[in-house]
Amino acid sequence: MNKFIDFYKSLTDGKKSALIGGILILVMFSLLFYVAEKRKEKLESDFVWTEATITEIKLNVSKGTTGRRNVFLFEFQHNGKKIIKMRETYKPELLKVGQKFKIKVHPEDSDLIEIDLKGT
């Protein structure tokens, strides 16, 4: 530990800031990866397959202040309720309104879904 402190003290202020920034970025990405992995494990451990239907396709929707993206809206039934979600698509020409596809959904959390457009 003393070697690290000596090393840190030997750095200029700019390099100290870069080191601290790098460590914070590493911690942030590690935390994001951990949360994503836990969500994936939760979905894989308990899920049901259900059918979803594309209800709308929107091209060139605003993404922030300068970006654009293509999205599709879809709906499915979850615990007796109609759920509507939106996802980005990179090939909107392959989708059509009314198209049905399978999704994997967690029985208790309709935000935990995995889409299978290939299975249509």
Salt bridges, closest charged atoms under 4 A:
GLU41 OE1 - LYS38 NZ 3.55
GLU44 OE2 - LYS104 NZ 3.09
GLU75 OE1 - LYS82 NZ 3.83
ASP111 OD1 - LYS85 NZ 2.35
GLU114 OE2 - LYS104 NZ 3.95
